[in-house]
């Protein structure tokens, strides 16, 4: 193999660049406002265009999931049901403690505390 030929494993690859969440958000906003194209955003950020496509897809999926989860009143009803269940459990346990206190008093008698 000559110096001009390079093996497949040593092909020149650009260094992988990681973007912070705030950088990704800024890129997404620029794309949303149509201030830049995907190619311009990739060049400016120093990443591949597929990274920009992925940022758009993740942002879209996250936004749709958040909007689906924010149905008016749905979260309140679920929380109310959980609260009602917890209150029922408290009432049940309170009654059980009262019964045990009565049984203990009867078993030891009134002078059992002294």
N, C-alpha and C positions, 0 to 999 in steps of 0.2 A: 504494500500500500504506500503511495507517495504522500508527500505533505499536502498536495492539493486535494486528495481524497480524504474525507473524514468518515469514520464509522458512524452508523446510525445513532449510537448511544451518545455521541459527543456533538450532535447537531446544536447549533447555536439557538438557545431559547432565551427569551426575555425573562428577567427575574419576576417572580410572582409578587404582585403588589396587593396588599390588603388595605381595604378602605374601612374607615371607622363608620359606625352607624350614622353619625351626623353628616359625613361626606356622602354616604349613600342617599340620605334624605335630601340633601341639597341637589344632588344629581337628579333625583326623582322629581323634585319641584321644578327644576329647569326643563326637564322633558315635558312635564305636565303643562307648563306655561308656554311650551313650544319656543323657548329661548334658544335651544340648541337641538341639533339632530343627535341621533344615537352615535353616529360616527364621531361627531365633534366632542360629545361628552366623553367617549372612550379615549380619544386622543388627549383631551385636557386632563383626564384623571390618570392617564398612563396605564389603562387596562384594555383588555380585549372587548370587542363589541358584544360578545356573548355574556360578559359580566354585566353590561348595561341592560341587556335583555332580561337577565335573571333578576336584577334589581327591580325592574318594572313589574315583572311577574309576581315577585314576593310582595311588593307594595300593594298590588291589586288584590292578591289573595288575602293579605292581612286586613285591608280595608273592607273587603266583602265579609270576612268573618266577624269583624267588629260591628259592622252594620247589622248583620244577621243576629248577633247576640244582644243588640240594643233595642229589642222589641218593647214598645211601651207597655208597662204593666206586667209583663211576663216575669221579670226578675222579682218584682214585689210579691207576686202570688207564690212563687217558689219559696221565698224567704218567709212569708207568713205561714206557710204549711210547715216549714222547719221549726219556726218559733212555736207554733201550736203543739207540735210533737214534743218539743223540749219542755214546754209548760206541763203537758200531760205526764211526762216522765217525772218531773219535779213533784207533782201532786201525788203520784203513785208512791214515790220514795218517801215523801213526807208521811203518808198514811202508814207505810211499813215501819217507819221509825217510831211513830206513836204507838203502834201495836206492840212493838218490841219493848218500848219503855213501860207499857202497862204490864206486860208479862214479867219483866225484870222486877218491877215494884211488887207484884204479887208473889213472886218466887222468894224475894229477900225480905219482904215485909217492910212496914214503914220505918222501923228502926234500923234498917240495913245501911242507911247512910251514915249513921253515927259511929 
